[in-house]
């Protein structure tokens, strides 16, 4: 009986020390993690709407509904928003840039944990380097976007059905297409209602 009490006491002390350490580490890194997340969002916004000088979040309580992309004179260039839907094995989160008329400027996959070699191909960049280029020591070094995501550029919402899904990764492709289409339509409806109320 004494040994049970003693082991219970030791286990309690270990748990208290571990909890204290975890709490300390969390308080120490929380600000840094938050800053990193904000930096990633800023980079993604700039990637989908590169001509914007600043981005203004539009909120509903604590939730960001979308971002207004403004030029240096604070004229509206477009809207950026996140869209999310379950793929084959994970939620796929996408940043989307859209002009006020509903034309998609670009998308960027923010988070996904799809099956490597299959669903993860939604982030795959095609390498057009030929065997001859490789043997000559030449490689194409210019920045390229993933080919699946490139298909969204300059498409109207109604034209998103024409996006070519990735063979062997249809569920992941469809999740991205559907999430962008649904959220883009929601945002357009919100913008129409805002214009009516003004």
N, C-alpha and C positions, 0 to 999 in steps of 0.2 A: 504493500500500500504506500509506504514511504517513497519507494522508487517511482511509482506512478506520479505522485505529487511532485517529486523532484524533476522528473522528465517533463511534466506539464509546465512547470515553472520555467525551465530552461527553454522550452519551445515558445512560451509566451514572450520571454525576453528577446529571443531571436526574431520573432515576428514584429515586435515593437521596434527593434533596431532597424530591421529591413524596411518597415513602413516609414520610419523617420528618414532613412537614407533616400528612399524613393521620392518622398515628399520634397526633400532638399534638392535633389537632382531636377525634379520637375519644376520647382520654382526658379532654379538657376537657368534652365534651358527654355522655359515657356516663351519668354520674350523673343529669344533668338529664333525659335521655330515659327512664331507668328510673323516675324519680320521676313523670314525666308519665304513663307507662304505668300505674303503680300508682294514680294519681289517677283515671284513666279507668275502671279496674276497680272502684274504690270507688264512683264515681258510678253505674256500671252496676248494681252489686249493690244499691245503694239504690233504684234505679229499678224493679228487678224485685221487690224485697221491701222496700217503704218503711217497714213497721212495725218492722223490726229495729233494735236498738240497736247491735249489733256483729256482725261476721262472722268466723268462725273457720275458717281453711283446714284441710282434711283432706288429708294428703299420703300419697303412696306414693313413697318416696325423694325425688327433687327435684320430682316432678310433683304439682300440686294436682289432686286428684280432684274435689272439690267444696268448697263453703263451707257451714258451718252458720250459719243466720241465727238469732240469739238475741235475746231481749228483755233488758231491764235486769236481770232476776233470773236470767239465763242459762237460761231455758226455751227449748226449741227451737220456733221459729215456722215454719221451713221450710228448704229447701235451695236453693242457687244453684249453677249449673254452666255450663260452656261446651259448646256442641255445634257441630260443624263438618262440612260436607260440600261436595263439589264441585258448583257450580251449572253454568250454561252456559259461563261463561268464567273463573270464579275460585272459590276456596274461600270459602264464606260462613260466617262465625263468628258465633255467636249466644250471648248470655247469657240464661239461663233461670232463672226463679224458680219454685219448686214447694213446695206444702204437704207435710207428712209423709204425707198420705193419697194423694199422687200427683196432686193438682189443680194445674194450671199457674196461677200468679198473673199472670205477664207474661213477655214476651220482649223482647229488644232486639238488633237487628242491630249487631254490633260492627265487623265488617270485611266488605266486599264490593267487587268491581270488576266487577260485571255490566254488560251493555250499557246505556248511558244511554237512558232512555225505554222500555226493555223490562224486562230483569231488575232494573234498579235501582229499579223501582217497588215492590219489597218494602219500601223505606224511604219511600215516598211518603205525604205527609199530604194528605188530601182537603180542599179549600177549598170550603166551602158558601156562600161569599159570592155573592149573586146580582147581576145587572147593576143592579138597583134599589138594592141596598145600596151598590154601588160609586158610583153616581151621587149618592146621598145622602151619600157620604163615610164610610159606616159599614163597618167591617171587623171580623170576628170575631177577637178577639185572644187568646182563651183558649188555653192550651197543649193541643195535641192530639198524640196518638200516631199513627203510621202505621196506616192502617185494616187492612192485611193483618196486622200484628203484633197488633192489638187482638183479632183473632178467637181468639187463643190463651188469652185471659184466662178463668179459671174453667172450663177444659176438663180433663176427665180424660184420661189417656194414651190410653184406648180411643176417646175422642171426637175425637182429632186428625185422623182420616180425614175428618171432616165439614168441615174448614177449606176455604174456597173459594179455589182457586188464582187467580192473576191472569191474565186473558186476555192472551195474547201473551208471557207470562213463566212458563209452566207449569213449565219445568225449574228455574228459580230458586225458585219457590214450593214445588215438590215437594222440593227439596234442603233447604229450611228445615224443612218439615213432617217429613220422614224423619229428619233429624239430631236434631231435638228429641225425636221419638218414641223413637228407638233409644237415645239417651243417657239419657232419663228412665227408661226401663225398666231400663237398666244400673244407674243410681243406686238405683232402688227395690230391685233385687236385692242391691246392696251393703248397703243399710240393713237388709234382712231378715237377711242373714248376720251383720251386726254385732249385731243383737238376739239372734240365736241364740247367738252366742259370749259374750254378757254374762252 
